[in-house]
Amino acid sequence: MAKVKIKDAVADMLRDFLAQEGLELYTVDYVKESSDWFLRVYIDKVQDPDNTDEQYVGTDDCEKVSRFLSGELDSSGIIEQKYYLEVSSPGMDRKLITDAHYERFKGHQVEVRLYKAIDGTKKVRGELLGIEDGAVVVKDENEKVIKLPREAVSQTRLAVIF
């Protein structure tokens, strides 16, 4: 089965279970590294819009999801080759992938990496203002608003600030 179909099938298998547990699917990766296949499932807590405190995924959450998904995958047979299943949180320095991720983390500090330098740099740090007309919008440390075309962005991650 194609990678995309496996990722979609995993999302479908998890939808109701995650909702019952107060969790949501952040993203799914199905990749080959050397000779091994890895199915990596990243989960997050559903955030209460009325509560500004971030909720975090714990090891118990990951274990519950792993046990459930392992059983579902075994009975469905959608993955024919041997693979390793990993369930985890997207982490503090999580990648922002979907428009919903960019929307959720507006106001947070991010690091945006570019495929090619724009204005002499391939990395922009600052406050995420969101997505606007197909561009990632960031306010840098000099208060300059920078619009980075989405196709120029190789990766956006939350910045970890201590």
HELIX and SHEET records of a PDB file:
HELIX    1   1 LYS A    3  GLU A   21  1                                  19    
HELIX    2   2 THR A   59  SER A   76  1                                  18    
HELIX    3   3 ASP A   99  ARG A  104  1                                   6    
HELIX    4   4 ARG A  150  ALA A  152  5                                   3    
SHEET    1   A 3 LEU A  23  GLU A  33  0                                        
SHEET    2   A 3 ASP A  36  LYS A  45 -1                                        
SHEET    3   A 3 TYR A  83  SER A  88  1                                        
SHEET    1   B 5 VAL A 145  PRO A 149  0                                        
SHEET    2   B 5 ALA A 135  ASP A 140 -1                                        
SHEET    3   B 5 THR A 121  GLU A 132 -1                                        
SHEET    4   B 5 GLN A 109  ILE A 118 -1                                        
SHEET    5   B 5 VAL A 153  LEU A 158 -1                                        
END                                                                             
